Every structure is written in C-alpha cells, then in structure tokens.
Amino acid sequence: DAKTTQPPSMDCAEGRAANLPCNHSTISGNEYVYWYRQIHSQGPQYIIHGLKNNETNEMASLIITEDRKSSTLILPHATLRDTAVYYCIVRVSFYNQGGKLIFGQGTELSVKP
Amino acid sequence: GAVVSQHPSWVICKSGTSVKIECRSLDFQATTMFWYRQFPKQSLMLMATSNEGSKATYEQGVEKDKFLINHASLTLSTLTVTSAHPEDSSFYICSARDPGQLTSGNTIYFGEGSWLTVV
C-alpha cells in the first residue's frame, strides 16, 4: 500500500472550514484514499473515501487532485467535537481484499473556540 | 449500522498474570478481525489478523506466544495477553470487516478500545 504524508498538527477556529492535506505521490491506479479519525481514547471512525472523483457525505468532503498524488479532507464547519487525530490511508478496495489498515502518524486537529 | 464491541473497556492486572480482551461483531458475521495496539501519543500499530477457524497471522515483531488470539466463532475474537508486564500497558483496539457489504466503501468497523494497565 502507498505511503502517505500528513502534517503532524493543525489548528482551526470553530465554525470555520478545516482543510487537512495528505500527500500520496506513490499511489497506484487501483488504490483508494480513505480517511479515518480518532477522538481521544476511542476507536477510529470512518469519514470518507474516494478513488479519483471528489466525494462528499454528511461528515466531510474529499478533494483528490487530478494526478491523484495528493488529497484534502474538508470539514466545512468545524466544531469542538471535531478535535481528533485524522488519518489518511491509501489502499486497495476492501471488496474481497481483507480489511488490514496501516496507520501513519496522522494529523492532530485542534478546533478552538 | 454495523457495530463492533470490545470488553472490557479497561482492565488493571498484576504483573505476571494473563488478561483476555474480547471483540464482538454485533450485527454481522466477521470471518476476519484485526487487533491493534496504541501507546500514548502514538499511532495504531497492527498486531495481528484474526481468522475464524484458523490460526492468526501476526505482524513482524509481535510475539504470538505472548499475544494469543482465538477466533472461535464468526462474531467473537479474543486477545489474551499472557504473563503481562508493565510494558504491555496500552490501548488495544479491534476491527472487523463486514463481508456482507458488496461495495468498496466503508466495510471496516472499529471497537471502542480496551485500556490495559499492568501493575
């Protein structure tokens, strides 16, 4: 699975958009970009995933560059409850491909009042 | 939606004893579950893949005789930390894949985690 690079920490003001970048320059054509987050002392929570098109769900938006070498997770209106460590993971689809996830260091997002 | 539950949420044990942590899939059958360990301020580290009805597959550097994994049914995997020592104190997290979901989307669900403190 391709390696990812994320900034170790970011701050965001409450109510503003939080934009979390992820570099994955060695991503393969069949690899997806998955985002999970972990609130302190809890198990990780799925946020969103994508292959090459931009994606949006009730939690966030995922913007993937045309060359797929980087992506940005956008939390449109960050709240204090969004304070967490956000992990960007690149891997092949889970469909018939197990469920192993290799976590990097992630980005610690602090949403401040 | 699918839920994975761990028990206990936290446990304190004496050095030299063994402790068991359970991971259950509550509304789906999981042929494969995964165990992770997380030390404070660090990321999750995959320990092993638990396979129903067969031996677990351990990641490099993880002692299989120390971290016993049993996946006796399609809804339960257990992790037993044998002869625990203070350095085994950590946050242990399991995950399971819902094979009933036939898309490439989110099919992985994580438990709430279990805090182990060895004194």
Contacts between the chains, C-beta under 8 A, distances in Angstrom:
chain1	res1	chain2	res2	distance
A	32	B	104	6.6
A	38	B	44	7.7
A	41	B	91	7.1
A	41	B	113	6.8
A	41	B	115	7.5
A	42	B	112	6.2
A	42	B	113	6.3
A	43	B	4	7.7
A	43	B	6	7.8
A	43	B	93	5.1
A	43	B	95	7.5
A	43	B	110	3.4
A	43	B	111	5.2
A	43	B	112	5.3
A	43	B	113	5.0
A	44	B	44	7.1
A	44	B	93	7.5
A	44	B	95	7.8
A	44	B	110	4.9
A	45	B	110	7.2
A	46	B	106	4.3
A	46	B	108	6.8
A	46	B	109	7.9
A	49	B	104	7.8
A	49	B	105	6.5
A	49	B	106	6.9
A	51	B	104	7.9
A	85	B	43	7.9
A	87	B	43	7.6
A	93	B	104	3.6
A	94	B	97	6.4
A	94	B	104	6.3
A	94	B	105	7.8
A	94	B	107	4.7
A	94	B	108	6.4
A	95	B	102	6.9
A	95	B	103	6.6
A	95	B	104	4.8
A	95	B	107	7.6
A	98	B	32	6.3
A	98	B	49	7.5
A	98	B	97	7.0
A	99	B	32	6.0
A	99	B	34	6.2
A	99	B	95	6.6
A	99	B	96	7.3
A	99	B	97	3.4
A	99	B	107	6.8
A	99	B	108	4.9
A	100	B	34	6.3
A	100	B	46	6.4
A	100	B	49	6.4
A	101	B	34	7.4
A	101	B	44	7.9
A	101	B	46	7.2
A	101	B	95	7.2
A	101	B	108	6.6
A	102	B	46	6.4
A	103	B	36	7.8
A	103	B	43	4.6
A	103	B	44	4.4
A	103	B	45	7.6
A	103	B	46	7.8
A	104	B	43	6.4
A	105	B	43	5.3
A	106	B	43	6.2
